[in-house]
Amino acid sequence: MEDKQGNIWFSVKGFGVYCYNGKIVKSYSKKEGLSSVVFNIFEDSNNRIWCNGFTGSYRLEGKSFIYINRNGPW
């Protein structure tokens, strides 16, 4: 997925999510609060990055992901 800033986001099964900005690759995994299996990555209308995996939905907040359930945080 390419976000509005031109970063390329992709997942690797069992290893988390990666973001390539044209120069470096940043990885996000369990250490940053993300599930190790991610199926979808998308950017919402507020330019927030979301990931969906086996265990639910996650949203990027700063340098880490937070778990989102039906009660939020939205």
N, C-alpha and C positions, 0 to 999 in steps of 0.2 A: 504494500500500500504506500502511495506517495502522499505525504501530508502537504498542507498549504505552504509550508516553508521549503519544500523540495526534498525533505528527508525521506529516505526509503526505509520502510519498516517491514520486517519479515520474521516469521517464527521458525524454529527448528525443533522438531518433536523431541521432548525430553531435555531440552537445553534452555528454553525460554524464548525471549524476543530480542531482536537486534535492530538497531537504528543506524543507518549509514547516511552521513551528512555530506558526502562527496569527498571527504578526506579521512575520517576515522569511523570506526564501527564501535558503537556503545552497546553493551549487552545488559539485559535485564533478566533476572532469574529469581529463584526463591529468596535470595539474599535481599532483593529489592521488593519483596512482597508479592511476587507474581507466581502463578501456577507454572509448573514445568511443561504442561501441555496446553498450548494456545491454538484455537481453531480460527479465530477471526481477530483482525485488528482494524479499527476504523477511527476516524476523526469526526467529532460532532461539530455542530454549528458554532460552538464556542471555542473551537480549535483544541479541544481536549482529546487525548489519545485514550481509547478504550480497547481492552482485550477480553475475549471470552474463551473460556476453557472448560475442562472437565469439572472444576470446582466452582465455577460461577463467573462473574464479571469483575473486572479490575479497571481502575482509572489511574492514569499517570498524574501524580501530584508532586511537582518538583522533581526530585531524583529517584522517587520510588512509587510503586503502585499501591493503591489501597483497594481492599476488597469491598465490593458493593453488593448488597442484597436488596430484597424488595422494600426494606425499610430505610435504605440509604446507606451512607450519606450521598445525597444527590447534589 
